[in-house]
């Protein structure tokens, strides 16, 4: 729907995956919901396009059906550094999916529309005031306002929620290549200056992303750090434009003020190395809708922090490897020799292992690194 509405219970500013998830979750609670975005669907963004098992579970709770024809199944994770590699399966019964960002956005938008969410595409929000969302030519009353407008959120700035508790930036670039997929795993390649990620993206395509702390280090230059991946892609046709984005562990002091709440990248980010950014926004949407049902956003910040603990911890743990080739090789030797450690780390990563078990696993990994 493209006509501006007279009013809304919940007005979501930003129509990406986080905003659509917030709209769906709020609509499931019975609210009248409007989403506005200056772009037209499907909305794309540079990302690795892998959904972890917990993201799939969240989509099921939101009632989002992703056509099987749009996905590739991922059965685990593989780490590679130089000539070494280690891999682990997801816990029994779980799997991930690789899906083009545009296909995921289309499925979310279709679900939102089927629930009766009013979708205002190509409609630019110019500001917010108490219980009002402003456009160039009118204002729309709204009981609750949700900022889901990305890492450079204007809603966050308008609501004076811009204070950071922590931020460390990296720069990521993504492209798709026409080549037959060679694995059913999410592959993470560790290099001296950057990391690369590769996932199947269809029967004849692979999605490749790279990330580093150098904004000038583009995809083609970075790929030369990873000879095995570079050889697989040699001569392959690029079937999408190179897209860039900022990747960071970024925490805000506050994610809510009055009747305004932030979600997704607008509320802080987790480094793309975890593959948990999308899942985090879906889970935030579900928790935020519960708070809206109680007509009280005061509990949302605590839920937001709780949801962020595991992804942020895993991002920091994984980034310990960045820029340390000797440490990377040592870690991979341990994971190859003791695959149960990798399996447990992956189980914690997808929320199937307790922090206590992870602590014991960490002791085993530490001892393995000392004795490798």
C-alpha positions in Angstrom: 0.0 0.0 0.0 1.4 3.4 -0.9 -1.1 5.9 0.6 -0.1 7.7 3.8 -2.3 6.5 6.7 -4.2 8.7 9.1 -2.6 7.1 12.2 -0.9 4.0 13.5 -0.4 2.2 16.8 3.2 1.3 15.7 5.1 3.3 13.1 8.3 1.6 11.9 10.8 3.9 10.1 12.9 1.7 7.9 11.7 -1.2 5.7 14.7 -3.5 5.7 14.7 -6.9 7.3 14.8 -5.5 10.9 11.9 -3.1 10.2 9.8 -5.6 8.5 10.4 -8.1 11.3 9.4 -5.5 13.9 6.3 -4.8 11.9 5.3 -8.4 11.6 5.9 -9.1 15.3 3.8 -6.1 16.3 1.0 -7.0 13.9 1.0 -10.5 15.4 0.2 -8.8 18.7 -2.8 -7.0 17.1 -1.4 -3.5 16.5 -2.1 -1.3 13.5 1.3 -1.0 11.9 2.8 1.2 9.3 6.2 0.9 7.7 7.8 3.7 5.8 11.0 3.6 3.7 12.5 5.9 1.1 13.6 3.0 -1.0 11.6 0.6 -3.2 11.6 -3.2 -2.7 13.5 -5.5 -2.8 16.1 -3.7 -0.7 19.6 -5.0 -0.9 22.6 -4.7 1.3 26.2 -6.0 1.4 26.1 -9.0 3.7 27.3 -12.7 3.7 23.7 -13.9 3.1 23.9 -16.9 5.4 21.2 -17.5 8.0 22.2 -19.4 11.1 19.9 -22.0 12.6 18.6 -19.5 15.2 17.6 -17.1 12.5 15.6 -19.8 10.8 13.8 -20.5 14.1 13.0 -16.8 14.5 11.6 -16.6 11.0 9.3 -19.5 11.8 8.0 -17.6 14.9 7.3 -14.7 12.6 5.5 -16.9 10.2 7.8 -16.0 7.3 8.0 -18.7 4.6 11.1 -18.6 2.5 10.7 -20.6 -0.8 13.1 -23.6 -0.9 14.0 -22.5 -4.5 15.5 -19.3 -3.1 17.8 -21.0 -0.6 20.8 -23.4 -0.3 21.2 -25.5 2.8 24.2 -25.1 5.0 25.2 -28.0 7.2 28.0 -26.4 9.2 31.0 -24.1 9.2 34.5 -24.5 7.8 37.6 -22.4 8.9 40.5 -22.1 6.5 44.0 -20.5 6.9 46.9 -21.2 4.5 46.8 -24.9 3.9 45.0 -25.7 7.1 41.2 -26.2 7.6 38.8 -27.3 10.3 35.1 -27.9 10.1 32.1 -28.7 12.3 28.5 -29.6 11.7 25.6 -27.7 13.3 24.0 -29.5 16.3 21.9 -32.5 15.4 18.7 -31.5 13.5 19.8 -27.9 12.8 21.0 -26.4 9.6 21.6 -22.9 8.1 20.4 -21.4 4.9 22.0 -19.2 2.3 19.6 -16.8 0.7 20.0 -13.7 -1.5 19.3 -10.6 0.6 16.7 -9.5 -2.0 14.9 -12.8 -1.8 14.8 -12.6 2.0 13.5 -9.1 1.8 10.8 -10.1 -0.6 9.6 -12.9 1.7 9.5 -10.6 4.7 7.6 -7.9 2.8 5.0 -10.5 1.5 4.4 -11.7 5.1 4.0 -8.2 6.4 1.6 -7.3 3.6 -0.4 -10.5 4.2 -0.9 -9.6 7.9 -2.2 -6.1 6.9 0.8 -4.0 7.6 0.7 -0.8 5.6 3.9 -0.5 3.6 4.8 3.0 2.4 7.6 2.5 -0.1 9.4 5.6 -1.6 8.1 7.7 1.3 10.8 9.7 3.1 10.3 10.4 6.8 11.6 13.9 7.5 11.4 13.9 11.3 9.7 12.7 14.4 8.0 14.5 17.3 6.1 13.3 20.3 3.6 10.7 19.0 4.0 12.0 15.4 6.0 10.9 12.3 6.6 13.8 9.9 6.7 13.7 6.1 7.2 16.6 3.7 3.4 17.3 3.4 1.8 15.9 6.6 2.2 14.3 10.0 1.0 10.9 11.0 0.0 10.3 14.7 1.6 7.1 16.2 1.6 5.7 19.7 4.9 4.0 19.3 7.8 4.8 16.9 10.4 2.2 16.0 13.7 3.2 14.4 14.9 0.5 12.0 16.7 2.7 9.6 20.2 1.2 9.7 23.6 1.9 11.1 23.4 5.6 10.2 20.0 5.9 11.8 18.3 9.3 11.6 15.8 8.2 14.1 18.6 7.5 16.6 19.9 11.0 16.1 16.4 12.6 16.3 15.7 10.8 19.6 19.1 11.8 21.0 20.1 8.1 21.4 23.4 8.5 19.5 25.8 8.0 22.4 28.0 5.0 21.9 29.3 2.7 24.6 31.7 0.9 22.3 32.5 0.9 18.6 35.2 -0.7 16.4 34.7 -0.5 12.7 35.6 -2.8 9.8 34.7 -2.5 6.2 33.1 -5.3 4.2 32.5 -5.8 0.4 30.4 -8.5 -1.3 29.9 -9.9 -4.8 28.3 -12.9 -6.4 30.1 -15.2 -8.9 28.7 -17.7 -11.4 30.5 -20.9 -10.4 29.2 -24.2 -9.2 29.2 -24.4 -5.3 31.9 -26.7 -3.9 30.6 -27.1 -0.3 27.5 -27.2 1.8 29.2 -25.2 4.6 29.7 -21.6 5.4 33.4 -21.1 4.7 35.5 -18.5 6.7 38.9 -17.8 5.2 41.5 -16.2 7.5 44.2 -14.0 6.1 46.9 -11.6 7.4 44.9 -8.5 6.6 41.3 -9.6 6.1 38.8 -12.4 6.3 36.7 -13.8 3.4 33.3 -15.6 3.6 31.9 -17.9 0.9 28.5 -19.6 0.7 26.5 -21.2 -2.1 23.9 -18.8 -3.5 22.0 -21.1 -5.9 22.9 -24.1 -8.1 25.4 -22.1 -10.1 26.4 -19.1 -7.9 28.5 -18.4 -4.8 28.3 -15.3 -2.6 31.7 -14.0 -1.5 32.4 -11.3 1.1 35.6 -9.9 2.6 36.1 -7.7 5.6 39.1 -5.8 7.0 40.0 -2.7 8.9 41.2 -0.9 5.8 38.4 0.9 3.9 40.6 1.0 0.8 41.1 -2.7 0.6 38.5 -3.9 -1.9 37.3 -7.4 -2.7 39.7 -8.2 -5.6 42.8 -7.2 -3.7 41.7 -9.1 -0.6 40.9 -12.3 -2.5 44.6 -12.7 -3.4 45.3 -13.4 0.3 43.3 -16.6 -0.1 44.9 -18.7 -2.9 42.4 -21.6 -2.6 39.4 -19.3 -2.9 41.1 -17.2 -5.5 41.7 -20.2 -7.7 38.1 -21.4 -7.4 36.9 -18.0 -8.6 39.5 -17.6 -11.3 37.7 -16.8 -14.6 34.2 -16.9 -13.0 31.7 -14.3 -14.1 30.8 -11.7 -11.6 26.9 -11.6 -11.6 26.4 -8.8 -9.2 28.0 -5.4 -8.5 30.4 -5.1 -5.7 28.6 -3.6 -2.7 30.2 -2.3 0.5 29.1 -1.8 4.1 30.5 -1.0 7.5 30.9 -4.0 9.8 31.3 -3.4 13.6 30.8 -4.4 17.1 28.9 -1.3 18.2 26.9 -0.8 21.4 24.8 2.2 22.3 24.2 3.6 25.8 20.5 3.5 25.2 18.1 1.9 22.7 14.9 3.5 23.9 13.5 6.9 25.0 9.9 7.5 25.8 7.7 6.0 23.1 10.7 5.5 20.7 12.7 2.3 20.4 15.6 1.2 18.1 16.0 -2.1 16.5 18.5 -3.9 14.1 21.6 -1.9 13.1 20.0 1.3 14.3 20.3 -0.1 17.8 23.9 -1.3 17.6 25.7 -3.8 15.5 27.6 -7.1 15.8 30.5 -7.8 13.4 29.5 -9.7 10.3 32.0 -12.4 11.1 29.4 -14.1 13.3 26.6 -14.2 10.7 24.3 -13.3 13.6 23.2 -9.7 12.6 20.0 -10.8 10.9 19.0 -13.2 13.6 19.7 -10.6 16.3 17.3 -8.2 14.6 14.6 -10.9 14.3 14.9 -11.8 18.0 14.8 -8.1 19.0 11.6 -7.7 17.0 9.9 -10.5 18.9 11.0 -9.1 22.3 10.1 -5.6 21.3 6.6 -6.7 20.3 6.1 -8.3 23.8 7.0 -5.0 25.4 4.5 -3.2 23.1 1.8 -5.6 24.1 2.5 -4.7 27.8 2.4 -1.0 26.8 5.8 -0.6 28.4 9.2 -0.2 26.7 11.1 -0.1 30.0 11.9 -3.8 29.7 13.2 -3.6 26.2 16.7 -2.4 26.9 17.4 -5.4 29.3 16.0 -7.8 26.6 18.1 -6.1 24.0 21.3 -6.5 26.1 20.6 -10.1 26.9 20.1 -10.9 23.2 23.4 -9.2 22.3 25.6 -10.9 24.8 26.3 -14.1 22.9 26.8 -12.6 19.4 29.1 -9.9 20.8 31.1 -12.4 22.7 31.5 -14.7 19.7 32.5 -11.7 17.5 35.2 -10.7 19.9 36.4 -14.3 20.3 36.6 -14.8 16.5 38.3 -11.5 15.9 41.1 -12.5 18.2 42.3 -14.4 15.1 42.3 -11.3 12.8 45.7 -10.2 11.7 47.5 -13.0 13.5 48.5 -15.7 11.0 50.5 -17.8 13.5 47.6 -17.8 16.0 45.2 -18.7 13.2 47.3 -21.7 12.3 47.7 -22.8 15.9 44.0 -22.5 16.5 43.1 -24.5 13.4 45.6 -27.3 14.4 43.8 -27.6 17.7 40.3 -27.6 16.1 41.4 -30.3 13.7 43.0 -32.5 16.4 40.1 -32.0 18.8 36.9 -31.5 16.6 34.6 -31.8 19.7 35.9 -28.3 20.7 34.8 -26.8 17.4 31.4 -28.6 17.6 30.8 -27.1 21.1 31.9 -23.7 20.0 29.4 -23.9 17.1 26.7 -25.2 19.4 27.2 -22.1 21.7 27.3 -19.9 18.6 23.7 -20.9 17.7 22.4 -20.9 21.2 22.5 -24.6 22.0 25.2 -24.7 24.6 25.3 -22.9 28.0 27.9 -20.4 29.1 29.2 -22.9 31.7 29.8 -25.5 29.0 31.4 -22.9 26.9 33.8 -21.9 29.7 34.8 -25.6 30.1 35.3 -25.7 26.3 37.4 -22.5 26.5 39.7 -24.2 29.0 40.1 -27.1 26.7 40.9 -24.8 23.7 43.3 -22.8 25.8 45.2 -25.9 26.9 45.2 -27.2 23.3 46.7 -23.9 22.1 49.4 -24.1 24.8 50.3 -27.7 23.9 49.9 -27.5 20.1 
